[in-house]
Amino acid sequence: MKYLIILFSAFAIIACKKDKESVSDSKSTDSLIIVKDSSNIDSKASHVLVDVFPFPPEIKECSCYFAKNKADFENEKYIYADDAGKTAYMKLDGKRIAMNLISSSDMEVDEELTKEIENENYKISVKGKKIKNEEVLLFEGTLTITKPDGSVTTMSIYGECGC
């Protein structure tokens, strides 16, 4: 009987030890996943959320306005608009903002479109290539947003400039 109790106890100890190893193995795997997920969250936090918005009522005459692609443009889902001279409008990180244009290329002369916009939270660069030259000028290109922490968000744009 004593041998049976000792044998059963030894078996229980061995079984418990294997369970503890399995549990600690799964914990280390879980913590690796958590660390990986945490780093993904941190990197997403540094990128800029660019939302669509309706055409700004402040713009009355000449303007440039862009969407992420041709389909969004045709559905009036704009991510950028400016009055072709002084002020650019975007909805960034959930807030609609108006920013001063620092520089802009002459769209009538150049085949390339360039615009630089900056405020205390964002530096924005718009670069495009003319794809159609009619009453309004169609452009395809990229919009790059840089935050003060050095993070950069770049996306394709499609849109037009005209009066």
TORPA-4810 file (N, C-alpha, C, O; in nm, 3 decimals):
<nodes>
NODE_1_0.081_-0.117_0.000_0.000_0.000_0.000_0.087_0.126_0.000_0.058_0.222_-0.072_M
NODE_2_0.196_0.126_0.083_0.286_0.239_0.085_0.347_0.262_-0.053_0.361_0.375_-0.099_K
NODE_3_0.384_0.152_-0.120_0.445_0.163_-0.251_0.347_0.220_-0.354_0.385_0.295_-0.444_Y
NODE_4_0.222_0.184_-0.337_0.120_0.235_-0.426_0.102_0.386_-0.407_0.088_0.459_-0.505_L
NODE_5_0.104_0.434_-0.283_0.092_0.578_-0.253_0.215_0.652_-0.306_0.202_0.759_-0.365_I
NODE_6_0.334_0.594_-0.284_0.457_0.657_-0.333_0.457_0.661_-0.485_0.494_0.763_-0.544_I
NODE_7_0.417_0.555_-0.548_0.412_0.549_-0.694_0.311_0.651_-0.748_0.339_0.720_-0.845_L
NODE_8_0.194_0.660_-0.686_0.093_0.754_-0.728_0.140_0.898_-0.708_0.117_0.984_-0.794_F
NODE_9_0.207_0.925_-0.595_0.260_1.059_-0.567_0.367_1.098_-0.669_0.367_1.211_-0.719_S
NODE_10_0.456_1.006_-0.701_0.560_1.033_-0.801_0.497_1.062_-0.937_0.539_1.155_-1.007_A
NODE_11_0.397_0.984_-0.973_0.328_1.005_-1.100_0.260_1.143_-1.102_0.265_1.213_-1.203_F
NODE_12_0.198_1.182_-0.990_0.129_1.312_-0.981_0.230_1.426_-0.991_0.202_1.527_-1.057_A
NODE_13_0.347_1.411_-0.927_0.449_1.515_-0.932_0.502_1.532_-1.074_0.519_1.645_-1.121_I
NODE_14_0.527_1.423_-1.141_0.576_1.429_-1.279_0.471_1.493_-1.370_0.504_1.576_-1.454_I
NODE_15_0.346_1.454_-1.353_0.238_1.509_-1.434_0.222_1.659_-1.409_0.204_1.735_-1.504_A
NODE_16_0.229_1.702_-1.284_0.217_1.844_-1.251_0.333_1.924_-1.308_0.314_2.036_-1.356_C
NODE_17_0.453_1.866_-1.304_0.570_1.935_-1.356_0.556_1.958_-1.506_0.591_2.066_-1.555_K
NODE_18_0.505_1.860_-1.580_0.485_1.877_-1.724_0.379_1.983_-1.751_0.395_2.062_-1.845_K
NODE_19_0.271_1.987_-1.671_0.168_2.090_-1.688_0.226_2.228_-1.665_0.195_2.322_-1.739_D
NODE_20_0.312_2.241_-1.561_0.372_2.371_-1.534_0.461_2.415_-1.648_0.463_2.533_-1.683_K
NODE_21_0.536_2.321_-1.707_0.621_2.354_-1.821_0.535_2.399_-1.938_0.569_2.496_-2.007_E
NODE_22_0.425_2.329_-1.961_0.336_2.367_-2.071_0.277_2.504_-2.048_0.268_2.585_-2.140_S
NODE_23_0.235_2.531_-1.924_0.177_2.660_-1.892_0.281_2.769_-1.909_0.252_2.873_-1.967_V
NODE_24_0.403_2.748_-1.859_0.504_2.852_-1.872_0.547_2.869_-2.017_0.580_2.980_-2.058_S
NODE_25_0.547_2.762_-2.097_0.576_2.775_-2.240_0.471_2.861_-2.308_0.506_2.948_-2.388_D
NODE_26_0.343_2.838_-2.278_0.239_2.916_-2.343_0.241_3.060_-2.297_0.206_3.150_-2.373_S
NODE_27_0.282_3.084_-2.172_0.292_3.221_-2.125_0.400_3.296_-2.200_0.379_3.412_-2.238_K
NODE_28_0.514_3.234_-2.224_0.620_3.304_-2.295_0.578_3.330_-2.439_0.614_3.433_-2.496_S
NODE_29_0.504_3.239_-2.499_0.455_3.262_-2.634_0.355_3.376_-2.634_0.359_3.463_-2.721_T
NODE_30_0.264_3.376_-2.535_0.166_3.483_-2.526_0.233_3.618_-2.508_0.194_3.716_-2.572_D
NODE_31_0.335_3.625_-2.422_0.399_3.753_-2.400_0.471_3.801_-2.525_0.480_3.921_-2.550_S
NODE_32_0.522_3.709_-2.604_0.582_3.750_-2.731_0.479_3.812_-2.823_0.505_3.911_-2.890_L
NODE_33_0.361_3.751_-2.825_0.254_3.806_-2.908_0.214_3.944_-2.858_0.192_4.035_-2.938_I
NODE_34_0.203_3.959_-2.728_0.165_4.088_-2.670_0.268_4.194_-2.706_0.232_4.305_-2.744_I
NODE_35_0.394_4.160_-2.694_0.499_4.256_-2.729_0.487_4.294_-2.876_0.500_4.411_-2.911_V
NODE_36_0.464_4.196_-2.962_0.451_4.224_-3.104_0.331_4.313_-3.131_0.341_4.409_-3.208_K
NODE_37_0.217_4.282_-3.068_0.098_4.364_-3.085_0.122_4.505_-3.033_0.079_4.602_-3.096_D
NODE_38_0.189_4.518_-2.920_0.215_4.650_-2.864_0.299_4.734_-2.959_0.274_4.854_-2.974_S
NODE_39_0.397_4.674_-3.023_0.480_4.751_-3.115_0.399_4.793_-3.236_0.422_4.900_-3.291_S
NODE_40_0.304_4.710_-3.279_0.219_4.749_-3.391_0.131_4.867_-3.353_0.113_4.958_-3.434_N
NODE_41_0.078_4.867_-3.233_-0.006_4.977_-3.189_0.076_5.105_-3.184_0.029_5.211_-3.228_I
NODE_42_0.197_5.097_-3.130_0.281_5.216_-3.122_0.311_5.272_-3.260_0.307_5.394_-3.278_D
NODE_43_0.341_5.187_-3.356_0.375_5.238_-3.489_0.253_5.298_-3.557_0.267_5.395_-3.632_S
NODE_44_0.134_5.242_-3.533_0.013_5.300_-3.591_-0.016_5.436_-3.529_-0.067_5.526_-3.596_K
NODE_45_0.015_5.451_-3.401_-0.013_5.576_-3.332_0.066_5.691_-3.392_0.020_5.806_-3.386_A
NODE_46_0.181_5.665_-3.448_0.263_5.772_-3.503_0.219_5.812_-3.643_0.261_5.917_-3.692_S
NODE_47_0.136_5.731_-3.710_0.088_5.766_-3.843_-0.033_5.857_-3.833_-0.101_5.861_-3.731_H
NODE_48_-0.057_5.929_-3.939_-0.167_6.025_-3.942_-0.291_5.959_-4.000_-0.284_5.892_-4.103_V
NODE_49_-0.404_5.979_-3.934_-0.532_5.932_-3.985_-0.586_6.040_-4.078_-0.611_6.153_-4.034_L
NODE_50_-0.603_6.006_-4.205_-0.653_6.101_-4.304_-0.797_6.064_-4.336_-0.824_5.956_-4.389_V
NODE_51_-0.891_6.154_-4.303_-1.033_6.129_-4.325_-1.082_6.206_-4.448_-1.022_6.304_-4.490_D
NODE_52_-1.192_6.158_-4.504_-1.256_6.228_-4.615_-1.348_6.337_-4.560_-1.392_6.330_-4.445_V
NODE_53_-1.376_6.437_-4.643_-1.464_6.547_-4.603_-1.530_6.604_-4.728_-1.479_6.585_-4.838_F
NODE_54_-1.641_6.674_-4.712_-1.706_6.737_-4.828_-1.625_6.858_-4.875_-1.539_6.908_-4.803_P
NODE_55_-1.654_6.903_-4.996_-1.583_7.018_-5.050_-1.602_7.139_-4.958_-1.715_7.169_-4.921_F
NODE_56_-1.493_7.208_-4.921_-1.502_7.318_-4.825_-1.585_7.435_-4.879_-1.561_7.482_-4.990_P
NODE_57_-1.682_7.482_-4.802_-1.764_7.595_-4.847_-1.685_7.725_-4.856_-1.728_7.820_-4.922_P
NODE_58_-1.568_7.731_-4.789_-1.484_7.851_-4.793_-1.425_7.876_-4.932_-1.390_7.990_-4.965_E
NODE_59_-1.413_7.772_-5.012_-1.352_7.785_-5.144_-1.460_7.829_-5.243_-1.560_7.760_-5.263_I
NODE_60_-1.440_7.945_-5.303_-1.541_8.004_-5.392_-1.501_8.001_-5.539_-1.589_7.994_-5.625_K
NODE_61_-1.372_8.007_-5.571_-1.331_8.017_-5.711_-1.234_7.905_-5.747_-1.269_7.787_-5.739_E
NODE_62_-1.115_7.940_-5.787_-1.016_7.842_-5.830_-0.978_7.751_-5.714_-0.972_7.794_-5.599_C
NODE_63_-0.952_7.624_-5.746_-0.919_7.530_-5.640_-0.850_7.406_-5.694_-0.852_7.378_-5.814_S
NODE_64_-0.788_7.333_-5.603_-0.735_7.199_-5.627_-0.798_7.110_-5.522_-0.808_7.149_-5.405_C
NODE_65_-0.841_6.992_-5.562_-0.899_6.899_-5.465_-0.869_6.757_-5.509_-0.875_6.723_-5.628_Y
NODE_66_-0.837_6.674_-5.410_-0.788_6.540_-5.436_-0.857_6.438_-5.346_-0.898_6.468_-5.234_F
NODE_67_-0.867_6.317_-5.397_-0.915_6.201_-5.322_-0.805_6.096_-5.327_-0.702_6.117_-5.390_A
NODE_68_-0.827_5.983_-5.259_-0.726_5.876_-5.257_-0.715_5.805_-5.391_-0.609_5.752_-5.424_K
NODE_69_-0.824_5.803_-5.469_-0.823_5.736_-5.599_-0.936_5.792_-5.685_-1.014_5.875_-5.640_N
NODE_70_-0.944_5.746_-5.808_-1.043_5.798_-5.903_-1.186_5.770_-5.855_-1.273_5.857_-5.867_K
NODE_71_-1.212_5.650_-5.801_-1.347_5.616_-5.755_-1.390_5.708_-5.641_-1.503_5.758_-5.642_A
NODE_72_-1.303_5.732_-5.543_-1.336_5.823_-5.434_-1.356_5.965_-5.487_-1.444_6.037_-5.439_D
NODE_73_-1.276_6.005_-5.584_-1.288_6.138_-5.642_-1.426_6.155_-5.707_-1.493_6.256_-5.687_F
NODE_74_-1.467_6.056_-5.783_-1.597_6.062_-5.850_-1.712_6.061_-5.749_-1.819_6.113_-5.778_E
NODE_75_-1.690_6.003_-5.631_-1.791_6.000_-5.524_-1.773_6.116_-5.425_-1.835_6.117_-5.318_N
NODE_76_-1.689_6.213_-5.461_-1.665_6.335_-5.383_-1.618_6.307_-5.240_-1.660_6.373_-5.146_E
NODE_77_-1.530_6.208_-5.226_-1.470_6.174_-5.097_-1.329_6.233_-5.094_-1.230_6.162_-5.113_K
NODE_78_-1.321_6.363_-5.070_-1.195_6.435_-5.079_-1.113_6.421_-4.951_-1.167_6.412_-4.841_Y
NODE_79_-0.980_6.419_-4.969_-0.889_6.417_-4.854_-0.805_6.544_-4.849_-0.735_6.569_-4.750_I
NODE_80_-0.812_6.625_-4.956_-0.734_6.749_-4.963_-0.807_6.847_-5.053_-0.863_6.808_-5.156_Y
NODE_81_-0.808_6.973_-5.015_-0.861_7.079_-5.102_-0.786_7.207_-5.069_-0.751_7.231_-4.954_A
NODE_82_-0.763_7.290_-5.170_-0.707_7.422_-5.145_-0.770_7.523_-5.240_-0.832_7.485_-5.340_D
NODE_83_-0.753_7.650_-5.208_-0.812_7.756_-5.288_-0.715_7.807_-5.396_-0.725_7.920_-5.442_D
NODE_84_-0.622_7.723_-5.434_-0.523_7.753_-5.539_-0.444_7.880_-5.509_-0.412_7.957_-5.600_A
NODE_85_-0.413_7.901_-5.384_-0.333_8.019_-5.354_-0.290_8.032_-5.210_-0.170_8.043_-5.183_G
NODE_86_-0.386_8.033_-5.115_-0.351_8.066_-4.978_-0.374_7.954_-4.876_-0.288_7.929_-4.792_K
NODE_87_-0.488_7.887_-4.884_-0.530_7.799_-4.775_-0.559_7.658_-4.824_-0.623_7.639_-4.928_T
NODE_88_-0.510_7.558_-4.750_-0.537_7.417_-4.779_-0.621_7.360_-4.665_-0.605_7.400_-4.549_A
NODE_89_-0.711_7.267_-4.699_-0.801_7.205_-4.602_-0.783_7.055_-4.604_-0.775_6.993_-4.710_Y
NODE_90_-0.776_6.996_-4.484_-0.770_6.851_-4.470_-0.838_6.813_-4.339_-0.862_6.897_-4.253_M
NODE_91_-0.870_6.684_-4.325_-0.921_6.632_-4.199_-0.819_6.528_-4.153_-0.813_6.417_-4.205_K
NODE_92_-0.739_6.567_-4.054_-0.628_6.484_-4.005_-0.649_6.449_-3.860_-0.682_6.534_-3.777_L
NODE_93_-0.630_6.322_-3.828_-0.646_6.272_-3.691_-0.780_6.315_-3.631_-0.788_6.348_-3.513_D
NODE_94_-0.885_6.313_-3.715_-1.020_6.342_-3.669_-1.058_6.489_-3.663_-1.170_6.522_-3.625_G
NODE_95_-0.966_6.579_-3.700_-0.994_6.722_-3.691_-0.981_6.787_-3.829_-0.883_6.766_-3.900_K
NODE_96_-1.083_6.867_-3.866_-1.076_6.943_-3.991_-0.987_7.064_-3.965_-1.009_7.141_-3.872_R
NODE_97_-0.885_7.079_-4.049_-0.791_7.189_-4.028_-0.773_7.269_-4.156_-0.787_7.217_-4.266_I
NODE_98_-0.743_7.397_-4.137_-0.708_7.487_-4.247_-0.563_7.528_-4.224_-0.525_7.567_-4.113_A
NODE_99_-0.482_7.518_-4.329_-0.340_7.549_-4.317_-0.298_7.643_-4.429_-0.357_7.642_-4.537_M
NODE_100_-0.197_7.722_-4.403_-0.146_7.813_-4.506_-0.057_7.739_-4.603_0.030_7.660_-4.563_N
NODE_101_-0.078_7.765_-4.732_0.011_7.712_-4.836_0.142_7.789_-4.828_0.142_7.912_-4.823_L
NODE_102_0.254_7.717_-4.826_0.385_7.780_-4.825_0.432_7.806_-4.967_0.481_7.914_-4.999_I
NODE_103_0.415_7.704_-5.053_0.454_7.720_-5.194_0.365_7.632_-5.280_0.312_7.530_-5.236_S
NODE_104_0.352_7.675_-5.406_0.270_7.600_-5.501_0.323_7.628_-5.641_0.359_7.740_-5.673_S
NODE_105_0.326_7.523_-5.724_0.373_7.541_-5.861_0.263_7.601_-5.947_0.145_7.597_-5.910_S
NODE_106_0.300_7.656_-6.060_0.205_7.713_-6.155_0.145_7.599_-6.237_0.213_7.541_-6.322_D
NODE_107_0.021_7.567_-6.212_-0.043_7.451_-6.275_-0.063_7.468_-6.425_-0.067_7.369_-6.498_M
NODE_108_-0.077_7.591_-6.471_-0.101_7.615_-6.614_0.025_7.587_-6.696_0.016_7.543_-6.811_E
NODE_109_0.141_7.612_-6.639_0.267_7.601_-6.712_0.333_7.465_-6.692_0.378_7.402_-6.788_V
NODE_110_0.338_7.420_-6.569_0.414_7.299_-6.534_0.334_7.172_-6.562_0.212_7.169_-6.550_D
NODE_111_0.406_7.067_-6.598_0.346_6.933_-6.609_0.341_6.867_-6.472_0.265_6.772_-6.451_E
NODE_112_0.422_6.918_-6.380_0.429_6.864_-6.244_0.361_6.962_-6.148_0.375_7.084_-6.161_E
NODE_113_0.287_6.908_-6.054_0.222_6.987_-5.951_0.298_6.967_-5.821_0.324_6.853_-5.782_L
NODE_114_0.334_7.075_-5.753_0.397_7.064_-5.621_0.333_7.167_-5.530_0.308_7.281_-5.570_T
NODE_115_0.307_7.125_-5.407_0.253_7.214_-5.305_0.319_7.178_-5.173_0.341_7.060_-5.144_K
NODE_116_0.348_7.278_-5.094_0.404_7.258_-4.961_0.315_7.331_-4.861_0.286_7.450_-4.878_E
NODE_117_0.273_7.260_-4.759_0.186_7.314_-4.656_0.246_7.275_-4.521_0.297_7.165_-4.505_I
NODE_118_0.240_7.368_-4.424_0.300_7.336_-4.295_0.229_7.412_-4.184_0.190_7.528_-4.200_E
NODE_119_0.212_7.344_-4.069_0.172_7.410_-3.946_0.251_7.347_-3.832_0.346_7.273_-3.857_N
NODE_120_0.213_7.375_-3.708_0.292_7.324_-3.596_0.284_7.172_-3.580_0.371_7.113_-3.517_E
NODE_121_0.181_7.107_-3.637_0.162_6.963_-3.619_0.195_6.878_-3.742_0.221_6.759_-3.728_N
NODE_122_0.194_6.938_-3.861_0.211_6.860_-3.983_0.290_6.939_-4.087_0.281_7.061_-4.096_Y
NODE_123_0.367_6.866_-4.165_0.430_6.920_-4.285_0.378_6.834_-4.399_0.398_6.713_-4.399_K
NODE_124_0.313_6.896_-4.497_0.246_6.823_-4.603_0.307_6.860_-4.737_0.330_6.978_-4.767_I
NODE_125_0.334_6.759_-4.816_0.388_6.778_-4.950_0.297_6.708_-5.049_0.267_6.589_-5.035_S
NODE_126_0.253_6.782_-5.150_0.169_6.727_-5.256_0.250_6.731_-5.385_0.303_6.835_-5.424_V
NODE_127_0.261_6.615_-5.449_0.333_6.607_-5.577_0.245_6.531_-5.675_0.193_6.424_-5.643_K
NODE_128_0.228_6.587_-5.794_0.143_6.523_-5.892_0.192_6.545_-6.033_0.273_6.634_-6.061_G
NODE_129_0.143_6.462_-6.121_0.176_6.472_-6.263_0.046_6.490_-6.339_-0.053_6.421_-6.315_K
NODE_130_0.047_6.585_-6.432_-0.071_6.615_-6.511_-0.105_6.495_-6.599_-0.019_6.444_-6.671_K
NODE_131_-0.231_6.449_-6.593_-0.273_6.336_-6.677_-0.376_6.378_-6.782_-0.402_6.304_-6.877_I
NODE_132_-0.434_6.497_-6.765_-0.531_6.547_-6.863_-0.532_6.699_-6.856_-0.531_6.757_-6.747_K
NODE_133_-0.533_6.763_-6.972_-0.525_6.907_-6.978_-0.643_6.961_-7.058_-0.635_6.976_-7.180_N
NODE_134_-0.753_6.989_-6.987_-0.870_7.046_-7.052_-0.908_7.173_-6.977_-0.820_7.249_-6.936_E
NODE_135_-1.038_7.196_-6.958_-1.081_7.312_-6.881_-1.029_7.305_-6.738_-0.986_7.405_-6.681_E
NODE_136_-1.032_7.185_-6.681_-0.968_7.160_-6.552_-0.851_7.065_-6.577_-0.852_6.989_-6.674_V
NODE_137_-0.754_7.069_-6.490_-0.635_6.986_-6.506_-0.644_6.869_-6.410_-0.658_6.888_-6.290_L
NODE_138_-0.636_6.746_-6.464_-0.638_6.626_-6.380_-0.497_6.586_-6.343_-0.405_6.594_-6.425_L
NODE_139_-0.481_6.544_-6.218_-0.350_6.505_-6.167_-0.359_6.372_-6.093_-0.461_6.340_-6.032_F
NODE_140_-0.248_6.296_-6.100_-0.225_6.180_-6.015_-0.092_6.201_-5.947_0.001_6.256_-6.006_E
NODE_141_-0.082_6.159_-5.821_0.043_6.179_-5.752_0.042_6.122_-5.612_-0.025_6.023_-5.584_G
NODE_142_0.118_6.187_-5.525_0.128_6.143_-5.385_0.114_6.261_-5.291_0.147_6.375_-5.324_T
NODE_143_0.064_6.230_-5.173_0.053_6.327_-5.065_0.132_6.268_-4.949_0.107_6.155_-4.907_L
NODE_144_0.227_6.344_-4.897_0.312_6.297_-4.789_0.294_6.388_-4.668_0.302_6.511_-4.680_T
NODE_145_0.268_6.327_-4.553_0.249_6.402_-4.429_0.359_6.361_-4.332_0.377_6.242_-4.305_I
NODE_146_0.431_6.460_-4.280_0.537_6.435_-4.183_0.498_6.503_-4.052_0.461_6.620_-4.050_T
NODE_147_0.508_6.427_-3.942_0.478_6.483_-3.810_0.609_6.526_-3.744_0.716_6.482_-3.786_K
NODE_148_0.603_6.610_-3.643_0.725_6.655_-3.574_0.809_6.541_-3.517_0.931_6.556_-3.503_P
NODE_149_0.746_6.426_-3.483_0.823_6.313_-3.430_0.899_6.238_-3.539_0.969_6.141_-3.510_D
NODE_150_0.886_6.283_-3.665_0.960_6.221_-3.775_0.882_6.114_-3.849_0.930_6.065_-3.952_G
NODE_151_0.765_6.075_-3.800_0.686_5.972_-3.870_0.630_6.030_-4.000_0.595_6.148_-4.008_S
NODE_152_0.621_5.943_-4.101_0.579_5.985_-4.234_0.464_5.897_-4.281_0.469_5.774_-4.269_V
NODE_153_0.361_5.960_-4.335_0.249_5.891_-4.396_0.241_5.936_-4.541_0.234_6.056_-4.568_T
NODE_154_0.242_5.841_-4.635_0.235_5.873_-4.777_0.120_5.797_-4.840_0.098_5.680_-4.810_T
NODE_155_0.047_5.865_-4.928_-0.064_5.800_-4.997_-0.079_5.855_-5.138_-0.035_5.965_-5.169_M
NODE_156_-0.142_5.774_-5.223_-0.169_5.816_-5.359_-0.285_5.914_-5.359_-0.374_5.907_-5.274_S
NODE_157_-0.283_6.005_-5.456_-0.394_6.099_-5.473_-0.435_6.106_-5.619_-0.357_6.077_-5.709_I
NODE_158_-0.560_6.146_-5.640_-0.615_6.167_-5.773_-0.710_6.285_-5.762_-0.794_6.288_-5.672_Y
NODE_159_-0.697_6.381_-5.852_-0.788_6.495_-5.843_-0.764_6.597_-5.951_-0.696_6.572_-6.051_G
NODE_160_-0.821_6.715_-5.929_-0.812_6.818_-6.031_-0.789_6.956_-5.972_-0.813_6.981_-5.854_E
NODE_161_-0.741_7.043_-6.059_-0.722_7.183_-6.027_-0.786_7.263_-6.140_-0.773_7.227_-6.257_C
NODE_162_-0.852_7.370_-6.104_-0.913_7.453_-6.207_-0.997_7.564_-6.148_-1.010_7.577_-6.026_G
NODE_163_-1.053_7.645_-6.238_-1.138_7.758_-6.196_-1.279_7.741_-6.248_-1.365_7.826_-6.224_C
</nodes>
